[in-house]
Amino acid sequence: MLYKCIVFYKFHFYSIVKKESITPNEAADLIRTAGGIVILAHPVAYFYEDNLDESDIDDIIKNMKPDGIETCYVYIDKNGIKHNDIEKWRKFAINRELMETIGSDFHKKDNIHPGIGLFNEDIILDERYINSIIDFINKK
């Protein structure tokens, strides 16, 4: 069992709380129940970090049934190498009729990652792309 320690600074006491986790499918169901939109985040990371190929990601999509997938994401691996596979994942989303989204993580400060997003990356979102996201959200 995993436990998380919570510190309440004002009162100076500690509490041990049981840490719960849920599956991605359970998370997707909760998001839908709350009226949210389910997005499969950064499949490019699954590809490079977890060695999942497109068929593995298709299996995740079949089980999770997300509304969309994060296609516009420049991945930086543990060696600091940038992988811009945006076109690959955009085609993937289009072929599966999934809404495309864009993401911007920020995990550390260095000369590549500012407070949010990336420096010196040309990711252009055309009007069709932006309107497709707006249309999808308005239909929900």
MOBEL-V794605 format. One record per pair of residues at least 24 apart in sequence whose ideal C-beta (glycine too) atoms are under 10 Angstrom apart, sorted by sequence separation. I is the first residue (numbers start at 1). J is the second residue. If there is no record, write none. Layout:
i=I j=J
i=I j=J
//
This chain:
i=40 j=64
i=69 j=93
i=40 j=65
i=41 j=66
i=45 j=70
i=68 j=93
i=100 j=125
i=38 j=64
i=40 j=66
i=43 j=69
i=44 j=70
i=49 j=75
i=38 j=65
i=39 j=66
i=40 j=67
i=41 j=68
i=42 j=69
i=43 j=70
i=44 j=71
i=48 j=75
i=69 j=96
i=71 j=98
i=102 j=129
i=38 j=66
i=39 j=67
i=40 j=68
i=41 j=69
i=42 j=70
i=43 j=71
i=44 j=72
i=45 j=73
i=47 j=75
i=48 j=76
i=49 j=77
i=70 j=98
i=71 j=99
i=72 j=100
i=73 j=101
i=101 j=129
i=102 j=130
i=37 j=66
i=38 j=67
i=39 j=68
i=40 j=69
i=41 j=70
i=42 j=71
i=44 j=73
i=46 j=75
i=48 j=77
i=49 j=78
i=69 j=98
i=71 j=100
i=72 j=101
i=73 j=102
i=74 j=103
i=76 j=105
i=100 j=129
i=37 j=67
i=38 j=68
i=39 j=69
i=40 j=70
i=43 j=73
i=44 j=74
i=45 j=75
i=48 j=78
i=66 j=96
i=68 j=98
i=69 j=99
i=70 j=100
i=71 j=101
i=72 j=102
i=73 j=103
i=74 j=104
i=75 j=105
i=80 j=110
i=82 j=112
i=36 j=67
i=37 j=68
i=38 j=69
i=39 j=70
i=40 j=71
i=42 j=73
i=44 j=75
i=45 j=76
i=61 j=92
i=67 j=98
i=68 j=99
i=69 j=100
i=70 j=101
i=71 j=102
i=72 j=103
i=73 j=104
i=74 j=105
i=76 j=107
i=80 j=111
i=102 j=133
i=41 j=73
i=42 j=74
i=43 j=75
i=45 j=77
i=57 j=89
i=61 j=93
i=66 j=98
i=67 j=99
i=68 j=100
i=69 j=101
i=70 j=102
i=71 j=103
i=72 j=104
i=73 j=105
i=76 j=108
i=80 j=112
i=100 j=132
i=101 j=133
i=32 j=65
i=42 j=75
i=44 j=77
i=48 j=81
i=66 j=99
i=68 j=101
i=70 j=103
i=99 j=132
i=100 j=133
i=32 j=66
i=54 j=88
i=58 j=92
i=62 j=96
i=67 j=101
i=70 j=104
i=76 j=110
i=84 j=118
i=99 j=133
i=25 j=60
i=28 j=63
i=29 j=64
i=31 j=66
i=32 j=67
i=48 j=83
i=54 j=89
i=57 j=92
i=61 j=96
i=66 j=101
i=86 j=121
i=101 j=136
i=24 j=60
i=28 j=64
i=29 j=65
i=31 j=67
i=47 j=83
i=76 j=112
i=82 j=118
i=99 j=135
i=100 j=136
i=27 j=64
i=28 j=65
i=48 j=85
i=61 j=98
i=76 j=113
i=84 j=121
i=86 j=123
i=99 j=136
i=25 j=63
i=26 j=64
i=28 j=66
i=45 j=83
i=47 j=85
i=54 j=92
i=58 j=96
i=74 j=112
i=82 j=120
i=84 j=122
i=98 j=136
i=99 j=137
i=24 j=63
i=25 j=64
i=28 j=67
i=44 j=83
i=57 j=96
i=82 j=121
i=84 j=123
i=90 j=129
i=23 j=63
i=24 j=64
i=25 j=65
i=44 j=84
i=99 j=139
i=23 j=64
i=44 j=85
i=47 j=88
i=54 j=95
i=24 j=66
i=43 j=85
i=44 j=86
i=47 j=89
i=76 j=118
i=74 j=117
i=44 j=88
i=74 j=118
i=43 j=88
i=44 j=89
i=73 j=118
i=43 j=89
i=42 j=89
i=74 j=121
i=43 j=92
i=72 j=121
i=74 j=123
i=43 j=93
i=73 j=123
i=72 j=123
i=72 j=124
i=40 j=93
i=72 j=125
i=72 j=129
i=40 j=98
i=45 j=103
i=71 j=129
i=39 j=98
i=42 j=101
i=44 j=103
i=39 j=99
i=41 j=101
i=45 j=105
i=38 j=99
i=39 j=100
i=40 j=101
i=42 j=103
i=37 j=99
i=39 j=101
i=41 j=103
i=42 j=105
i=37 j=101
i=39 j=103
i=41 j=105
i=68 j=132
i=68 j=133
i=68 j=136
i=67 j=136
i=68 j=137
i=67 j=137
i=67 j=139
i=67 j=140
i=37 j=133
i=37 j=136
i=37 j=137
i=37 j=140
i=36 j=140
i=35 j=140
//
